């Protein structure tokens, strides 16, 4: 078993780090607010024969680790935990691998990979899909970019919480794949919101309609998991509008850099802005239907 570190114990990182413990690894964690790290230690102490620890800095967590995993907020947070005297890179041994599960920009991933390489450290950008439920149940989809040798070394460790773990190219490729994922989600949720609104306005039993059409070509994960709660006006099921807008901002910035247009994605991003204005910042992404029903 490996000696690993996990940096960032938010909604996703907290259970992901727990799965590493369950897999029998020796785990040291770091979180910006120490209280969350203390709570994690209390929850997972005694669940493995291996000892678990909390460190006061990213560098402290990463010291002598074979693999360091992170799941934080945005580009600036990734840079803060990687670079500098208290950053993880400062204490990582040559040959160790850093895996970033943050949804960040491809440019950030490339910069961190270059900085890591100068110190003989591997870097894999590995954003995830599956939401809080996927993290808790250990069935995340993990999209990776980086060197194949580093990926091959760390992929079996990520299997503790990843159902699908795939290398898609060099540094930044994982982040680009996550952008593709978010583009798809934005379009599908908007289409589902419009369809349900249309059906209800037409006087149909929307749940009965969904039961029928979900057996055909209209079926999607969003329909199977969110249609009923959208109809009921319940939006407390995971990935929040604020987070989605952060991700779509990354998508649209990358598209601008590539000199391509994403008209539907841009419009859905604006629609999420309207949901925020309605007070739906912490609603899940299916709350697009609020624009029609309220």
Secondary structure, DSSP 8 states (H G I E B T S, - for coil): --EEEEE--STTHHHHHHHHHHTT-EEEEE-SSHHHHHHHHHHHTTSSSS-EEE-SSHHHHHTT-SEEEE--SSHHHHHHHHSSTTSGGGT--TT-EEEE-S---HHHHHHHHHHHHHTT-EEEE--EESHHHHHHHT-EEEEEBS-HHHHHHHHHHHTTTEEEEEE-SSTTHHHHHHHHHHHHHHHHHHHHHHHHHHHHHTT--HHHHHHHHTTTTT--HHHHHHHHHHHHT---SSSBHHHHHHHHHHHHHHHHHHT---HHHHHHHHHHHHHHHTT-TTSBGGGGGHHHH-
